[in-house]
């Protein structure tokens, strides 16, 4: 338990506060100004969607995309930052209303694959070898509208195309059970890992586990992380919190269920997550009530809570816990943990 953690977040985590039920409540912050905030908040890594790095990329040639991405890389270098991953943003194009990789239209599926290959090119320009796939619209509103077996075949084809495009990249699937689709094809960590085993190079396909997504699936995030760690497939994490089985809230880490956050930190710290350079990624949103000048507290707070929970985890008397486990005195373990969380 001597891991030193590095933290990352994406520029979308500093946002205008719009939601499905209301307009923006804060002014936009330019990407250049956002980069200035990372180090101040204690973060070293930047998560990217492909068009965060190269806006309007669909209108650009491959060379132009790589040139613009190289400009972003120089900006990262200037701030002492690195790119953690790049993710293809496939869910905001008219061609992907029925899914990208699993669309019923072959031309739309081909668009999704080609966009993903350009994403790999951007990752190379930003000097990262990690691609994250949030399969946002890869599912159905109506079960009979798609063939679930063929959908898996389409997903494998898309991932294989990316793996073949660059033999050094790794792909982290970010599972989510629903939203925006009624039901997603790859809803859990187990589904994502199984999908990877169908691909041409399973060793390069793993997962990015988001706390809220696991909760939406009715699962415990720490158990999902443990499952991925057992398979050596935990390539990244998106830590946040979630208040029940509703829409994806992206609340600050530990703000809803501190015990649940404790267990995520416990499993990550116990098995030396980050020992191979992985980041602790945060995917959290500021509350709509936050004013412009304090609209990054959610990021500072999430990092602080994680590190404080690391201290709590490492302060626990493990020998005492092991003895209590041996005699199955789980009530006493329960009190020990609650006392530790309350600093008693």
WOLINGI-V72207 format. One record per pair of residues at least 12 apart in sequence whose C-alpha atoms are under 6 Angstrom apart, sorted by the first residue. I is the first residue (numbers start at 0). J is the second residue. Records with the same first field share a line. If there is no record, write none. Layout:
I=J ; J
This chain:
0=268
2=271
5=278
6=42 ; 43 ; 278 ; 279 ; 280
7=42 ; 44 ; 45 ; 280
8=45 ; 46 ; 280 ; 281
9=45 ; 46 ; 47
12=283 ; 284
15=27
16=287
25=291
40=299
43=80
44=80 ; 81 ; 82 ; 83
45=82 ; 83
46=83 ; 84
47=85
48=85 ; 86 ; 87 ; 88
49=85 ; 86 ; 87 ; 118
52=68
68=121 ; 124
69=124
72=125
84=129 ; 130
85=122 ; 130
86=130 ; 131 ; 132
87=115 ; 118
94=107
98=136 ; 137
99=111
100=153 ; 154
101=137 ; 150 ; 153
112=157
116=161
128=168
129=168 ; 169 ; 170
130=170
131=170 ; 171 ; 172
132=172 ; 173
133=173
136=180
137=183
138=180 ; 182 ; 183 ; 184
139=180 ; 182
140=181
155=198
159=198
169=203 ; 204
170=204
171=204 ; 205 ; 206 ; 207
172=206 ; 207
173=206 ; 207 ; 208
174=186 ; 187
175=212
176=216
205=232
206=232 ; 233 ; 234
207=234 ; 235 ; 236
208=236 ; 237
209=236 ; 237 ; 238
210=238 ; 239
211=240 ; 241
215=244
221=262 ; 263
236=280
237=280 ; 281 ; 282
238=281
239=251 ; 252 ; 282 ; 283
240=252
249=283 ; 284
250=283
251=283 ; 297 ; 301
252=301
261=308
265=312
285=297
